[in-house]
Amino acid sequence: MKTIRNYTLTFVLVVLGAFLAVFAYTRFFEKPQVITIQDTQAMRYANLPAASEGNLPDLTAAAEIAVHAVVHIKTQSMRGGWSSGNPILDYFGYRQEPQLARGFGSGVILSSDGYIVTNNHVIEGAQKIIVVLNDNREYEARLVGADPSTDLAVLKVEADNMPYLRYGNSDNLRLGEWVLAVGNPFNLTSTVTAGIVSAKARNIGINQEEYSIESFIQTDAAVNPGNSGGALVNQRGELVGINTAIASRTGSYAGYSFAVPISIVRKVVEDLKEFGSVQRALLGVVIQTVNSDVAKQYNLDKIEGVYVTDLSDNGAAKEAGIKPGDVILGVGNKKVNTNAELQEAVSQYRPGDDVKVTVKRNDSEKQFTVTLRNKLGDTGIIKSDQLVLGAELEPLKPNERERLRIDRGLRVAKIGNGKLREAGITEGFIITDVNKRPVYEVNELKRIISSSRGGILIEGLNPNGEPAYFVFGVR
């Protein structure tokens, strides 16, 4: 009994001690009070407002305008074919007859009198070009001119009152803006797909031509083989680009497509119509886009513009006073932050044009007036019948042919950067034959080169009359 009383007393004392300890702690050592608030408001679920459907752009008017001005292009060319060179062996089958090759793509009518723009790769090497309108009318087209460096070409059909697209402004395109891609994928005529502008001034390294310009509009509108040369239009039905390439592992649409912006297209078209060749203006700089690595490498205080690493000898930039180490911030009234943006800005000028170039040097901005040059290093306009592979050619005078005892030939009057210079050809060299075919005029030489799929053999005479030949690849 006594043991029970002892346990009871102990229990009471323990409880009392605990109570006193808690009282003392809260009285003299009180901590900040923590309050937890639980929101008891019920979760609300809501459908998107029905009116949001109406906020999506109505692209039907733009599509209706575009489909009538986008054409289906069909090409024919003879490919392959070879001979043993021996008529007897040829008779017994040691030869291959040329095969008829057919191609297809898209194009965009630019004027009521029948000028059409497309991609160079759509019509390259074609002997016959057929244009099919949306209403199934067909015309045979002639090639006005082509520019491999931008992958653009201009065609002409003899027709009047043709539907055409008006130029928009690709500079004003905003990321996320709705656009339509119109073309003829897989020979399916008048196909319209929609997407948004995903990026601008995109360089994807697809064009390996010398002086190539890549400043693509990237979009997620579906573009497939056959869409090449078709239209990229804005919500007003204005032409803002020419569809050119897709990013794909299979050759079909896989999420991204690329269009040449109309800011480049318009200048190329005007040059080809007026001169037969593009008047490419050159700034004469070697540049790098300024990113974090470049900024760190060259101790730049800000990530902006393009860094000048080197200058061309006797180039436009060097002549104007621009130096290696300068950061180009703008060309004309356009800001530039990438190599592609600078290329696009310069591409809108012609040789001989004066343009303001804004650079940053030693933490201060400077402006230079630059007189742009052409491929040959001067400021003149080069006609299409003069320039081949970076060289200006001219026909021989009758007395020169008589002196050299030849009946044909083209003299290299001036040579700039290009395949001929790389091969070792110098000014004054006289070209008499290309791929064993005699040449009498520049256009004939260009046709031979454009139809070649492998190497080029050029034969001719040095200025002293000594025979010489050169071999090089066309790509």
C-alpha positions in Angstrom: 0.0 0.0 0.0 2.8 2.3 0.9 4.5 1.5 -2.5 1.3 2.6 -4.3 1.3 5.9 -2.4 4.9 6.5 -3.3 4.3 5.9 -7.0 1.3 8.2 -6.9 3.3 11.0 -5.2 6.1 10.6 -7.7 3.7 10.8 -10.6 2.1 14.0 -9.2 5.5 15.6 -8.6 6.6 14.8 -12.2 3.4 16.2 -13.7 3.7 19.3 -11.4 7.4 19.7 -12.4 6.6 19.5 -16.1 3.8 22.1 -15.7 6.2 24.4 -13.9 8.9 23.9 -16.5 6.5 24.7 -19.3 5.2 27.8 -17.4 8.7 29.1 -16.8 9.7 28.5 -20.5 6.7 30.3 -21.9 7.0 33.0 -19.3 10.7 33.8 -19.5 11.9 32.1 -22.8 9.0 32.6 -25.1 9.7 32.1 -28.8 8.2 34.1 -31.8 4.7 32.8 -32.5 4.3 30.9 -35.8 0.9 31.1 -37.4 -0.1 28.8 -40.2 -3.0 29.9 -42.4 -4.7 27.4 -44.5 -6.7 28.8 -47.5 -9.9 27.0 -47.4 -11.2 28.7 -50.6 -12.3 26.0 -53.1 -10.1 25.5 -56.2 -11.8 27.1 -59.2 -11.7 25.5 -62.6 -12.6 27.5 -65.7 -12.9 26.9 -69.4 -11.0 29.2 -71.8 -13.4 32.0 -72.7 -15.4 31.2 -75.9 -14.3 34.5 -77.2 -10.6 33.3 -77.4 -11.4 31.4 -80.5 -12.2 34.7 -82.2 -8.8 36.1 -81.1 -7.0 33.6 -83.4 -6.0 35.3 -86.7 -8.3 34.9 -89.7 -5.9 33.8 -92.4 -8.5 33.0 -95.0 -8.1 36.3 -96.9 -4.3 36.0 -97.0 -4.6 32.4 -98.2 -7.0 33.4 -101.0 -4.7 36.1 -102.2 -1.6 33.9 -102.1 -2.8 30.7 -103.8 -3.5 32.5 -107.0 -0.1 34.1 -107.2 1.9 30.9 -106.3 2.8 28.7 -109.3 3.9 25.1 -109.8 7.2 24.9 -111.6 8.1 21.8 -113.6 11.6 21.4 -115.1 13.2 19.1 -117.7 16.8 18.4 -118.3 19.1 15.8 -119.9 21.4 14.2 -117.3 24.2 11.7 -117.6 25.3 10.2 -120.8 28.8 9.3 -121.9 30.7 8.0 -124.9 33.8 5.9 -125.2 35.1 8.2 -127.9 35.3 5.3 -130.3 32.3 5.0 -132.7 32.9 1.2 -133.1 32.8 0.6 -129.3 29.8 3.0 -129.0 28.0 0.9 -131.6 28.4 -2.2 -129.4 27.0 -0.5 -126.4 30.0 1.2 -124.8 28.0 4.4 -124.3 25.2 5.7 -122.2 22.4 7.8 -123.7 21.5 10.9 -121.7 18.4 10.5 -119.5 15.5 12.9 -119.2 15.3 14.2 -115.7 12.2 16.0 -114.3 12.0 18.3 -111.3 9.4 20.3 -109.6 9.0 23.2 -107.2 7.2 26.4 -106.6 7.4 30.0 -107.6 5.8 33.4 -106.8 4.4 35.8 -109.4 5.8 39.3 -108.6 4.1 41.4 -111.3 1.2 41.4 -113.6 3.5 41.1 -116.7 4.8 37.7 -115.6 8.0 38.0 -113.6 8.4 35.1 -111.1 10.8 34.4 -108.3 11.8 30.9 -107.2 14.8 29.1 -105.8 17.9 28.6 -107.9 18.1 24.9 -106.9 14.6 24.4 -108.4 15.6 25.5 -111.9 19.4 24.8 -111.9 20.5 23.0 -115.0 17.0 22.9 -116.5 16.7 23.0 -120.3 13.0 23.6 -120.2 10.9 25.3 -117.5 7.1 25.0 -117.4 5.0 27.2 -115.1 1.5 26.0 -114.1 -0.9 28.6 -112.5 -3.5 27.8 -109.9 -6.2 27.7 -112.6 -4.1 25.2 -114.6 -2.9 27.5 -117.3 0.6 26.6 -118.4 3.4 28.8 -119.8 6.9 28.0 -120.8 9.3 30.3 -118.9 12.7 31.8 -119.7 15.4 32.3 -117.1 16.1 36.0 -116.5 18.9 35.3 -114.1 20.0 33.3 -111.0 22.0 34.0 -107.9 23.3 30.8 -106.2 24.7 32.8 -103.3 21.1 33.5 -102.1 19.6 30.5 -103.9 17.2 32.7 -105.8 16.3 32.9 -109.5 13.9 35.0 -111.6 11.8 33.7 -114.5 9.6 35.4 -117.1 6.5 34.2 -118.8 4.9 36.1 -121.7 1.5 36.9 -120.2 -0.5 39.9 -119.0 -2.9 40.6 -116.1 -1.4 37.9 -114.0 -2.3 37.7 -110.2 0.7 38.6 -108.1 1.8 39.2 -104.5 2.7 42.6 -103.2 5.9 42.9 -101.2 5.6 43.1 -97.4 8.3 44.1 -94.9 10.3 41.3 -93.4 12.1 43.7 -91.1 8.8 44.3 -89.3 8.1 40.6 -88.7 7.9 39.8 -85.0 8.6 36.6 -83.2 5.3 34.7 -82.7 3.6 36.4 -85.6 1.4 34.2 -87.8 2.5 33.4 -91.3 1.4 31.2 -94.2 3.6 29.0 -96.3 2.1 28.4 -99.8 3.5 26.0 -102.4 3.2 22.7 -104.1 4.7 19.9 -101.9 5.0 16.5 -103.4 3.3 17.9 -106.6 0.2 18.7 -104.6 -0.8 22.1 -106.0 -1.9 25.1 -104.0 -1.1 23.8 -100.5 -1.4 26.3 -97.6 0.1 25.7 -94.2 0.2 28.1 -91.2 2.8 28.7 -88.4 4.5 31.4 -86.5 7.8 33.2 -86.9 10.2 31.2 -84.7 13.4 33.2 -85.3 14.9 35.8 -87.6 18.4 36.2 -89.2 19.1 32.5 -88.9 22.3 31.1 -90.4 22.1 27.4 -91.0 25.2 26.8 -93.1 23.3 25.2 -96.0 24.6 27.4 -98.8 28.3 26.7 -99.6 28.5 29.1 -102.5 31.1 31.9 -102.4 29.7 35.1 -101.0 26.7 33.2 -99.8 24.2 35.1 -97.7 22.1 33.3 -95.1 19.7 35.3 -92.9 16.7 33.1 -92.9 13.3 33.6 -91.4 12.6 30.4 -89.3 9.0 29.2 -89.0 7.1 26.2 -87.9 4.8 26.2 -90.9 5.0 22.8 -92.6 7.2 23.0 -95.7 8.1 19.9 -97.7 9.9 19.0 -100.9 8.2 20.9 -103.7 7.5 23.9 -101.5 10.9 25.3 -102.5 10.5 28.7 -104.1 7.0 29.1 -102.7 5.7 32.1 -100.7 5.8 33.0 -97.0 3.1 35.6 -96.5 1.9 37.6 -93.5 -1.6 38.0 -92.3 -2.3 40.7 -94.9 -1.3 38.4 -97.7 1.9 40.3 -98.4 5.1 38.4 -99.5 7.6 38.4 -96.7 9.9 35.5 -97.7 10.7 32.7 -100.2 10.6 29.2 -98.7 13.9 27.6 -99.3 14.9 24.9 -96.8 13.8 22.6 -94.0 15.5 21.2 -90.9 14.9 17.4 -91.2 16.7 14.1 -90.8 14.3 12.5 -93.4 14.0 15.2 -96.1 10.5 15.9 -95.1 9.0 18.5 -92.6 10.2 18.0 -89.1 9.3 21.1 -87.2 11.4 23.9 -88.8 11.5 25.6 -92.2 13.5 28.5 -93.5 12.7 31.3 -95.9 14.8 34.0 -97.5 13.5 37.4 -96.2 11.9 39.7 -98.7 14.5 42.4 -97.8 17.1 40.2 -99.6 14.7 38.9 -102.3 13.6 42.3 -103.5 17.2 43.5 -104.1 18.2 40.3 -105.9 15.1 40.4 -108.2 15.7 44.1 -109.1 19.4 43.4 -109.9 18.6 40.3 -112.0 16.0 42.2 -114.0 18.2 45.2 -114.6 21.7 43.8 -114.9 21.2 40.0 -115.3 23.4 39.4 -112.3 23.3 40.4 -108.6 25.4 43.5 -107.8 26.9 42.1 -104.5 28.2 44.9 -102.3 31.1 43.9 -100.0 32.2 45.6 -96.8 35.5 43.8 -96.7 35.6 42.6 -93.2 36.2 39.3 -91.4 33.8 39.2 -88.4 32.6 37.2 -85.4 29.2 37.5 -83.7 29.9 38.8 -80.2 28.8 36.2 -77.6 30.0 35.6 -74.1 33.1 33.7 -75.3 34.1 36.4 -77.8 33.5 39.1 -75.3 35.7 37.4 -72.8 38.4 36.6 -75.4 38.7 40.3 -76.6 37.9 41.9 -73.2 34.6 43.5 -74.4 32.5 45.1 -71.8 29.2 44.3 -73.5 27.7 41.5 -75.6 26.5 43.4 -78.7 27.3 43.8 -82.4 29.9 41.9 -84.5 33.6 41.9 -83.8 36.0 42.8 -86.7 38.9 40.3 -86.6 40.5 41.3 -89.9 40.1 43.5 -93.0 40.4 42.8 -96.7 43.3 44.5 -98.4 42.1 47.6 -100.3 38.6 46.8 -99.0 35.8 49.3 -98.4 36.0 49.1 -94.6 39.8 49.5 -94.5 39.6 52.4 -96.8 37.0 54.1 -94.6 39.1 53.8 -91.5 37.5 50.8 -89.7 40.1 48.7 -87.8 40.5 45.2 -86.5 39.1 45.2 -82.9 36.2 47.5 -83.8 32.7 46.2 -83.0 30.2 47.0 -85.7 26.8 48.0 -84.2 24.9 49.1 -87.2 24.8 49.4 -91.0 22.7 52.2 -92.3 19.7 52.5 -90.1 19.8 48.8 -89.0 21.3 47.5 -85.8 23.3 44.3 -86.2 24.1 41.8 -83.5 25.0 38.7 -85.6 27.0 37.9 -88.7 23.7 37.1 -90.5 22.2 40.4 -89.6 25.2 42.3 -91.0 25.2 40.2 -94.2 21.5 41.0 -94.7 22.0 44.7 -94.1 24.9 45.0 -96.5 23.1 42.9 -99.2 20.5 45.6 -99.7 23.1 47.9 -101.2 25.0 48.0 -104.5 28.7 48.6 -105.2 29.5 52.3 -105.1 26.8 53.1 -102.5 27.8 55.1 -99.5 26.6 53.7 -96.2 27.0 54.8 -92.6 28.6 52.1 -90.4 28.4 52.6 -86.7 31.2 50.9 -84.7 32.3 50.8 -81.1 36.0 51.5 -80.5 37.5 51.9 -77.0 34.2 52.3 -75.3 33.0 55.1 -77.6 30.8 55.0 -80.7 32.1 56.2 -84.1 30.5 56.5 -87.5 32.2 55.9 -90.8 31.0 56.5 -94.3 31.9 53.4 -96.3 31.9 53.2 -100.1 31.0 49.6 -100.8 33.0 47.6 -103.4 32.1 44.8 -105.8 33.7 41.3 -106.1 36.5 42.7 -108.2 37.4 45.3 -105.6 36.1 48.4 -107.3 32.8 50.3 -107.2 31.5 49.6 -110.7 28.4 47.7 -111.8 29.1 44.3 -113.3 26.9 43.1 -116.1 25.9 39.4 -116.2 27.7 39.0 -119.6 31.0 40.1 -118.0 31.4 38.1 -114.8 32.1 34.4 -114.6 33.4 32.6 -111.4 34.8 35.9 -110.0 36.4 37.1 -113.2 35.4 39.8 -115.8 35.7 38.4 -119.3 35.8 40.1 -122.7 35.8 38.8 -126.2 38.9 39.0 -128.3 39.1 41.6 -131.1 39.5 40.2 -134.7 43.1 41.4 -135.0 44.0 39.7 -131.7 42.6 36.4 -132.9 44.5 36.8 -136.1 47.8 37.5 -134.2 47.3 34.4 -132.0 46.0 32.3 -134.9 42.8 31.3 -133.2 39.2 31.7 -134.2 37.7 32.1 -130.7 38.6 33.1 -127.2 37.7 35.2 -124.1 40.2 37.3 -122.3 40.3 37.5 -118.5 40.2 41.3 -118.3 40.0 41.5 -114.5 40.0 38.8 -111.8 38.7 38.9 -108.3 38.2 36.2 -105.6 36.7 33.1 -107.2 37.3 29.7 -108.8 39.4 31.0 -111.6 41.8 32.8 -109.3 42.0 29.8 -107.0 42.9 27.6 -110.0 45.8 29.9 -110.8 44.4 31.8 -113.8 45.6 35.4 -114.0 44.6 38.5 -115.9 45.3 38.4 -119.6 44.8 34.6 -119.9 42.7 33.7 -123.0 40.1 31.0 -122.5 39.5 29.0 -125.7 37.9 25.8 -124.6 35.9 24.6 -121.6 35.5 20.8 -121.0 36.7 20.2 -124.6 34.0 22.5 -126.0 35.1 25.7 -127.8 33.8 29.0 -126.4 33.0 32.1 -128.5 31.0 34.2 -126.0 30.6 34.6 -122.3 27.0 33.2 -122.1 28.2 30.1 -123.9 30.9 29.6 -121.3 28.4 30.1 -118.5 26.0 27.5 -120.0 28.8 24.9 -120.1 29.8 25.5 -116.5 26.3 25.5 -115.2 25.6 22.2 -116.8 28.8 20.6 -115.4 28.4 18.2 -112.5 32.0 17.4 -111.8 35.3 19.1 -112.6 36.0 21.9 -115.0 38.8 21.8 -117.6 39.8 25.2 -119.0 42.2 25.4 -121.9 43.7 28.5 -123.4 46.7 30.7 -124.0 48.8 32.9 -121.8 49.3 36.5 -123.0 52.5 35.4 -124.8 50.6 32.7 -126.8 51.9 29.8 -124.7 49.2 27.1 -124.3 48.0 26.3 -120.7 45.2 24.5 -119.0 43.6 24.5 -115.6 41.3 22.0 -113.7 39.1 22.7 -110.7 35.8 21.6 -109.2 32.6 23.6 -109.6 31.7 23.3 -105.9 
